[in-house]
């Protein structure tokens, strides 16, 4: 299976801001995880996916009120029961990078017992190969 990028656009509004007048990290984290979840759930049933770990959600710069941001996510690594999504948040107009990181999801049954998913990820693009190497190094 080849990598597929999922894209979500968001408008940062007053209700999304912190006391500094920039995007609240909690709201950014919610959107970040949602974006990674969409990528993982596109490969299997959404009810079989649970979030295990957010790895290195790194904020590069503040996101201002009124910014239109783009969240790009794709599953870069599939283990036996886990799926790791890479998510980046960029300015929709300038392409400046705001946030980047990885999220590990686990494949479970209806009783929350971990089960194999039988998903295989193929990477051929040099950028995707590098992301997969980074995902393999996560613990």
C-alpha positions as CSV (number, residue, x, y, z in Angstrom):
1,X,0.0,0.0,0.0
2,X,1.4,3.4,-1.0
3,X,1.2,6.4,1.3
4,X,-1.8,8.7,1.0
5,X,-1.7,12.2,2.4
6,X,-4.9,13.4,4.1
7,X,-5.5,17.2,4.3
8,X,-7.6,19.2,6.7
9,X,-7.9,23.0,6.6
10,X,-8.7,25.1,9.6
11,X,-9.3,28.8,10.3
12,X,-7.8,29.9,13.6
13,X,-10.5,31.9,15.3
14,X,-10.8,33.9,18.6
15,X,-12.2,31.0,20.5
16,X,-9.1,28.9,19.6
17,X,-6.6,31.4,21.2
18,X,-4.6,31.3,24.4
19,X,-3.8,34.2,26.7
20,X,-1.0,35.3,24.3
21,X,-3.5,35.7,21.4
22,X,-2.1,32.7,19.5
23,X,-3.5,29.2,18.9
24,X,-3.9,27.4,22.2
25,X,-1.7,24.3,22.3
26,X,-4.6,22.1,23.5
27,X,-6.7,23.0,20.5
28,X,-3.7,22.4,18.2
29,X,-3.2,19.0,19.9
30,X,-6.8,18.1,19.4
31,X,-6.6,18.9,15.6
32,X,-3.2,17.2,15.4
33,X,-4.5,14.0,16.8
34,X,-7.7,14.1,14.8
35,X,-5.7,14.5,11.6
36,X,-3.5,11.5,12.5
37,X,-6.5,9.5,13.4
38,X,-8.1,10.2,10.0
39,X,-5.0,8.9,8.3
40,X,-4.9,5.7,10.4
41,X,-8.7,5.1,10.2
42,X,-8.6,5.4,6.4
43,X,-6.7,2.0,6.4
44,X,-9.1,0.1,8.7
45,X,-12.3,0.6,10.6
46,X,-12.3,3.7,12.8
47,X,-13.8,1.8,15.8
48,X,-10.6,-0.4,15.8
49,X,-8.2,2.5,16.3
50,X,-7.1,4.0,19.6
51,X,-4.4,6.6,20.3
52,X,-1.4,5.3,22.2
53,X,1.2,8.0,22.1
54,X,1.9,11.5,20.7
55,X,5.6,11.7,19.8
56,X,7.4,15.0,19.7
57,X,4.5,17.4,18.7
58,X,6.9,20.2,18.2
59,X,5.7,23.8,17.8
60,X,8.1,25.7,15.5
61,X,6.4,29.1,15.7
62,X,3.1,30.6,17.1
63,X,0.0,30.5,15.0
64,X,-1.8,33.8,14.8
65,X,-5.5,34.5,14.9
66,X,-7.0,34.5,11.4
67,X,-4.4,32.1,10.1
68,X,-5.6,29.4,7.7
69,X,-3.7,26.3,8.5
70,X,-3.4,23.0,6.7
71,X,-2.9,19.7,8.6
72,X,-1.3,17.0,6.5
73,X,-1.2,13.5,7.8
74,X,-0.2,10.1,6.5
75,X,0.5,6.7,8.0
76,X,4.2,6.2,7.5
77,X,4.7,2.9,9.4
78,X,2.7,-0.2,10.1
79,X,3.8,-2.8,12.6
80,X,1.8,-5.9,13.5
81,X,-0.7,-4.0,15.6
82,X,0.4,-0.4,15.4
83,X,0.1,2.4,12.9
84,X,2.2,5.5,13.1
85,X,1.0,8.7,11.5
86,X,3.1,11.7,10.7
87,X,1.3,15.0,11.0
88,X,2.5,18.4,10.0
89,X,0.7,21.8,10.3
90,X,1.6,24.4,7.7
91,X,0.5,27.9,6.8
92,X,-1.9,27.4,3.9
93,X,-0.6,30.6,2.1
94,X,3.2,30.7,2.9
95,X,3.9,27.0,3.4
96,X,5.7,27.9,6.7
97,X,5.9,24.9,9.1
98,X,4.1,25.5,12.4
99,X,3.9,22.0,14.0
100,X,5.2,18.5,13.3
101,X,5.3,15.1,14.9
102,X,4.1,11.5,15.0
103,X,1.2,9.6,16.6
104,X,1.1,5.9,17.4
105,X,-2.3,4.2,17.1
106,X,-3.1,0.7,18.1
107,X,-5.5,-1.7,16.3
108,X,-8.0,-3.2,18.8
109,X,-11.1,-5.3,18.7
110,X,-14.5,-4.4,20.3
111,X,-13.2,-5.3,23.7
112,X,-10.1,-3.1,23.4
113,X,-7.8,-6.2,23.0
114,X,-4.9,-5.5,20.7
115,X,-5.2,-7.4,17.4
116,X,-3.2,-7.6,14.1
117,X,-4.3,-5.4,11.3
118,X,-2.6,-7.0,8.3
119,X,-1.7,-3.6,6.8
120,X,1.6,-3.2,4.8
121,X,3.0,0.2,4.0
122,X,5.3,0.7,1.0
123,X,7.5,3.7,0.8
124,X,9.3,4.8,-2.3
125,X,9.5,8.6,-2.1
126,X,12.8,9.8,-0.4
127,X,10.9,12.0,2.0
128,X,8.6,9.2,3.0
129,X,11.6,6.8,3.5
130,X,13.1,9.4,5.9
131,X,9.8,9.7,7.8
132,X,9.6,5.9,8.1
133,X,13.1,5.8,9.5
134,X,12.2,8.4,12.1
135,X,9.0,6.5,12.9
136,X,10.9,3.2,13.4
137,X,13.2,5.0,15.9
138,X,10.2,6.0,18.1
139,X,9.7,4.2,21.4
